[in-house]
Amino acid sequence: MSPFTNMFVDHVEFSVTDIQAKAAWWVGSYGFAVSATSDEDAPARSIGLTHRQVELVLTEAKDDGHPAAAYVRKHGDGVSGIGLGVADAEAAFHEAVRRGARPVSAPATVDGVTTASIIGFGDVVHTFVTRAAGVSPRALPGLRPVEFSGDFAVALGEVDHFAICVPGGLLDEHVEFYRDVLDFELTFAERIAVGKQAMTTKVVESTSRAVTLTLIEPDVSLEPGHISEFLRDHEGAGVQHMAFATDDILTTLDALRERDIAFLNAPGSYYQLLAERVDPVRYPIEELRQRNILIDEDHDGQLYQIFAESVHPRNTIFFELIERLGAQGFGSGNITALYEAVELQHRQDQEHGRAA
């Protein structure tokens, strides 16, 4: 059996410049709870945050030599690591390195938790994690689990997917890495052209389907768009957004807005054209319009999604809320639909101006 069978997202690590402020933001905005803290003698300050199935680890460097310091100097706060839960972290590490992965840290076991790390994409590290029986699911080397309330006011589910921007011309190289090294499978590929811009998306998933990476590259022969802007402002490949699943996007969205999370608005013309493209099966179009929720569908079903505004100083990383009713896609139809809606809105505004 492959050491990468039954892989799952164990945790997501963020390198940050002000750990107390960022932890307070996650707790106050998205309803996470502090579930672990680092020891005083740890080489960096870390705080574990929990929300149902999602585990985050925030890390702030204590000195300029720590990897978290190097990360934030180059990229600002952001996702610097994606922990991958596996049955045997040591075996997974050695097999990945044998297949060509660049090692970061060799296998080590501390208090029943075995970890080992490799480079994934850009400066993002993948840490294989295996816990002995009875060890807390929030335990990581250097982190002490603490008691917390499990009464979460916001109904976020697991991490649905990570959207990752890579430089033009390097998309296939990254796809091959995940296929050849970690046994991921290519499950979706699409080129999207909007106006004078274009990008190519390829989705790779673990064999368990529990880890999904949406890899995106810009077409550098055309005008730069938001993917190129991310790569410029982030200074290289990285996580553009992380999507949280939900079983009820209306209720979850309302709860997040009450916590002052701002979301992107869709033009009114998007909903004028919606009936020509898709017939929502769960929510009335008016409910979607009022909340600026987008809808897309594929041959497996529908999905509803909305994107939060970025609060990053560089306007790079942001977060998505997504509800799936069978659909396996990622809302690519909305990219073209939004472009067409903006064009329609522009024409209507011009006609209104002439009439006035």
N, C-alpha and C positions, 0 to 999 in steps of 0.2 A: 504493500500500500504506500502511496506517495505521502511524504511528511506534510504535504500541503492540503490533504483531504480534510474536509470539515473546518476549514479556516473561517474565522469571523473577525469583525472589527472589535478588538479588545478595548482600545482607548484611542483618543486623539490628543496629541500633545501640541500645545501652543507655546511658543517662546514669546515672552512679553517683557515690556520695560517697567511696568508698574503692576506687580502681581496683586496687591491688595485692591487697587482700583478695578482691575480687570475681573477679579473674582466677584467683587460686589456687583459689577455690571451683569455678569452671567446669572447671578442669584436674583437680582432685582428685575432684569429684563426677561430672561427665558425660564426663570423658575427653577434653576438648578440648586442643589444643596451641597454645601461643603462636606465632603465625606472622607477626606484624608489630608494630612499635612506632613511636610518633610521634617526630619530630625534636625536639631540645631546644628549638628556637625556635618550635615549633608553638603556636598560641594555646590549646591544651588538651592534656592528657595522654590519649593513646589507645593501646589495645592491641588488636591483631587476634587472634582465636582461630579455629581451624579444627577441624572434625570432619567428615572426608569431604566431603560436598557442602554443609555448613553453614558459613557465615562470620559471625562475630559481631564487632562493634567496640564495645569499652567506652570511654567517654569521661568523664573527670573534668575539671571546669572548673578553670582556674588562678586565675580571679578571678570576682567576683560578676556581672560583666557578660556572661559567656558564656552562650549558650542552655542548656547543660547544667546550669548553676547554677540558672537559673530553673526548669528542669524538675524537678530534685530538690527544690527548695524547695516546690513545689506538690504533686508526686505522690510523692516519694520515688524510689528507684531503680526503673527500669523501661524499657520499650521506648519510645524517643523517635524512632526512625526506622526505616523499612523501605526498603532500597535496592532499586530496580527496574532490572534489567539490560535494556537495549534496544539496538537496532542503531544508533540515532543519538540521543544524549541531548539534543543541542541542538534537534533537530527535535521531539522528544517534549515538551520543556519549552515551546517556543513554541506548539505545538498545544494543550497542556493549558491554558496561560494564555489562549489565544484562546477556548477553550471555557468559561472561567470560573474556572479554578483560581487560588488566591492564590499568587503567587510568593514564594519565600524567598531563593533565591540564583540569579543568572543563570548561564548556561553559562560554564564555564571549563575549560581544558585544562592539566593539569600532568603532565609526564613521561608523556605518552601516555594519560592517563586523563581523560575528559571527564565532568563532573558538573554537575547543575543540580537545584534543589530546589523543591518546592511543598508547601503544607499538605495533609495528608490528612484525618485526623479528630482532633478534640481538639487536643492539642499535638504530635501525631505528624507528622513530616515524611516525604515520599516523595522520595528522591534518585534521579534517573535516572542510570545509569552506563553508559558505553561505553568499552572499552579498545581501543587500537590493537593490531594483530597483534603477537604476541610479548611483550606486557606481562603480568606475573604476574596471575592471577585474584584475588590478595589485595592488589594495589596499589590504593591510594586516595590522593588528595591529602593530604599530611601524614603518611602511613604508609610505613615502609620494611619490605618483606618480609624475614623472617629464616628461616634453615634450621630445620626441625623434623622430628621423627620421624613417619612416616606409619603407625606401628603402633598403631592405636587399639584399646584393650581393650574398648570398648563399641560395639556395632554399631548406632549411630544412623544413620538415613537422612536424607533431605531434610526441610525444614519442610513438614509436610502442610497445615497451615492455621493462621491466627491467629483466635482468638475475641475479638471486640471489643464491649465494652459501650458503648451510647450512651444518652443520656437519653430517657425516655419521650416519644413524639411526634416524635422526630427520625429514626426509622429510615428512613422512605421518602426523606427528604432525603439521607441518606448513600448509600442505594442509587442514587438518581438521579445523585449526583455521580460514582460509579464507572462507571455506565453511560454517562452523557453525556460525561464528561470523558476517561475512560481506556479506553473501549470494553469494559468488563467486561460480563458477562452474568449476569442473575439466574437461578440454577440450582436454587434450593430455597427454599421458604417454608413456615413452620409456626408455628402458635400452640400453645403447650403450657400447659395449666392443671393445676396440682397443688395440691389442697386449696384454700386461699384466696389462692393466688398464681398469677400467669400471666406469660408472656413470649412475645414474638414473635421468631422467628429468620428472617433472610433471608440466603442465601449468594450472594455475587457472586464470579465467577471471571474471570480474564483469558482472552482468546480462546485462549491457549496452554494453558490449564488448569494452568499452573505456579504461579499466585498465587491463593490461595483465602482469602477473608475471610468469616468467619461473623459477621454483624452481629446484635446482640441488644439488644432494648429491653424494659424491664419494663412491665407494665400498672400504671400509677400509680393506677388507680381501685380496685385491690385492695390487700391487705396487702403490705408490702415483703418481698422475698426476697433471695437472694444477689446478684442483678444490681443491685438498688437499693443493697445494702450496698457493693458494689464502687464504684459511682458516687459514693457518699458518701465512702468512705474514700480513694478515689483522687482525689477532687475533680474529677470530670468524666470524659468519654469516654476510653477507653484500651484497651490490650491486656490482657484478663483472663487468657488463657493462650495458649501457643504449643505446637503439637503436633509432635512428632518422629515420623517414620515409622520402622518397623522391619519386617524380613522374618521375624523370629522373636521374638515378644514375650516368650516364656518365658525364653529365654537372655538377652536384653537386660535384662529386668526383674531377673533374678537378679544380673547383673553390676552393675547400679545399686544394688541393695540391699547388695551387698558394699561399695559405696562410701558407705554410710550415707545414701542417699537414702530418705526415708520416703514411703510412698504411702498413699492413703486406703483404709480398709477398707470392704468391703460387708457388710451384715448377712447372717447365715447364711440367713435366709429368702429372700434374693434368689435363691440357688441352689436352694432348695426349689421356687420358682415357675418357675425357668428352663426346665425341661423342657416346661412348658405353652406357652412362648412361642417357643422356638427350639431347634433341635437342632444343637449345635456340630459342624462338619465337620472341624476340624483337631485340636482339643485336647479331651480328656475333661473333663467337668464337674468332676470331682474335682481335676484339675490347675488349673482356673480358680479353684475355690473356695480351694484352698490358697494361691494367690497374690493373691486378691481381684481377679482380672481380670474385666471386664465384657464382655458380648457383645451385639451387635445385628445385625440384618440388614434388607436391603431387597430389592427385586426383582432387584438386580444381584449380590448375594452377602452375605457376612458381614464384620463387623469386630470386632476385639478391642481394648479400650482400658483404660487405667488412668491415674489422675491423681495426680501427686505432691502432697504437702502443701506449702502455701505457706511459704516461709522469709522472706517479706517482713515487715518490722516492722508494716506495716499489714494484713497478711494479704490482700493483693490478688493480684498476679500469681503464677501457678503454671505448671507444665508438664505435658504429656500425652504418653503413649506410645501409639501406635496402629499396629495391623497390619491391613491391608485384604486381604480375599480377595474382591475384586470389588466390594464395597459402596462406594457413592458418598456415603452419608450421614455423619452425625457423631455417631451414638449417641443421637439424641433419644429413641428407645424406652427407653433406660436411665433417663431421668429419671422417667418414669411407673413403670417397673418398680421402681426403687429406692424410690419413694414407697410403692408397694404393699407392698414387702418390709418397709419400716420399720413400716407399719401391722400387717402380719402378725406381725412380731417383737414389737410392743407387745402384741397380743392374746395371743400365746403366753406372754409374760412375766406378763401378768395372770392367765391360767389357771394358770400354774405357781405364782404367789403364792397363789391361792385353794386349790390342791391342798395346798400346804405348810401 
